[in-house]
């Protein structure tokens, strides 16, 4: 089991896909990192040498990942809320922040859909 940046990587996956398990590293940054370190993208995690793993760990130590990244994001959101910006207010109300429509979407905030009907009472057979 290979452990990088506090995350156990699946030994059966290709290194390009396995690195995306680390918070803060997506497919694109994974590819860029492997290109920079001259590591083959199709190599399985279990087939990596100790030298490659050491170079990967050293490079990822320079990038904010996992807990450090989560802490930075939460501090940024807290700062927006404290200065009273529009985005901060949206975060506080747990509404969409980036301009999405909320009349028909935003189900997470507004809850389950409720349909009212016409308001007329239905006749029942007796």
C-alpha positions in Angstrom: 0.0 0.0 0.0 1.5 3.3 -1.1 0.8 6.3 1.1 1.4 9.8 -0.3 0.2 13.1 1.4 -1.7 11.1 4.0 -3.8 9.1 1.4 -3.5 5.4 0.6 -3.3 5.0 -3.2 -4.9 2.0 -4.8 -2.0 -0.2 -6.0 -4.0 -1.6 -9.0 -4.7 1.9 -10.5 -2.6 3.8 -13.0 -0.6 6.5 -11.2 -2.3 9.2 -13.3 -5.8 8.2 -11.9 -4.6 7.2 -8.4 -3.2 10.7 -7.7 -6.7 12.2 -8.1 -7.6 10.5 -4.8 -5.6 13.3 -3.1 -7.7 16.3 -2.4 -6.5 19.2 -4.5 -5.2 17.1 -7.3 -7.4 16.6 -10.4 -6.7 14.8 -13.6 -5.0 17.8 -15.2 -2.7 18.6 -12.4 -1.9 14.9 -12.0 -0.8 14.8 -15.6 1.3 17.9 -15.3 3.0 16.6 -12.2 3.9 13.3 -13.9 5.2 15.1 -17.0 7.3 17.4 -14.8 8.8 14.4 -12.9 9.2 12.2 -16.1 7.1 9.4 -14.7 5.1 7.3 -17.2 1.4 7.9 -16.8 0.3 4.3 -17.5 2.5 2.9 -14.7 0.5 1.1 -12.0 1.1 2.4 -8.5 2.5 -0.9 -7.3 5.2 -0.8 -10.1 6.6 2.6 -9.1 10.2 2.6 -7.7 11.1 4.1 -4.4 13.0 6.9 -6.2 9.8 7.8 -8.1 7.7 7.8 -5.0 10.3 9.9 -3.1 10.3 12.5 -6.0 6.4 12.5 -6.0 6.2 13.0 -2.2 8.8 15.8 -2.4 6.9 17.6 -5.2 3.5 17.2 -3.5 4.9 18.7 -0.3 5.2 22.0 -2.1 1.5 22.0 -3.3 -1.3 22.7 -0.8 -3.3 19.4 -0.5 -5.6 17.6 1.8 -6.1 19.3 5.3 -4.0 22.3 4.4 -6.1 23.0 1.3 -9.4 22.5 3.2 -8.2 24.9 5.9 -7.3 27.5 3.3 -10.7 27.2 1.6 -12.7 27.5 4.9 -10.6 30.5 5.9 -11.3 32.2 2.6 -15.1 31.6 3.0 -15.0 32.9 6.6 -13.2 36.0 5.3 -15.9 36.6 2.7 -18.6 36.3 5.4 -16.8 38.7 7.8 -16.4 41.5 5.2 -20.1 41.1 4.3 -19.6 40.5 0.6 -22.4 39.2 -1.6 -20.6 35.8 -1.9 -20.2 35.7 1.8 -23.9 36.3 2.4 -24.8 33.5 -0.1 -22.4 31.1 1.8 -24.0 32.0 5.1 -27.5 31.2 3.8 -26.2 28.1 2.1 -27.5 29.3 -1.3 -25.7 28.9 -4.6 -22.8 31.4 -4.8 -21.8 31.5 -8.4 -24.9 32.9 -10.1 -27.0 29.8 -10.6 -30.7 30.2 -10.8 -32.7 29.4 -7.6 -36.3 29.6 -8.8 -36.4 26.1 -10.2 -33.2 24.6 -9.0 -31.2 24.7 -5.7 -33.0 21.7 -4.2 -30.4 21.2 -1.6 -31.4 24.5 0.1 -35.1 24.6 -0.7 -35.9 21.0 0.2 -38.2 18.5 -1.4 -40.5 19.6 -4.2 -44.1 20.2 -3.0 -46.9 20.4 -5.6 -50.0 22.1 -4.5 -52.6 21.3 -7.2 -55.6 23.4 -8.0 -56.9 23.8 -4.4 -60.3 22.2 -5.2 -61.6 19.3 -3.1 -61.9 16.1 -4.9 -65.3 14.3 -4.9 -65.3 10.9 -3.4 -67.7 8.1 -4.3 -70.1 7.0 -1.6 
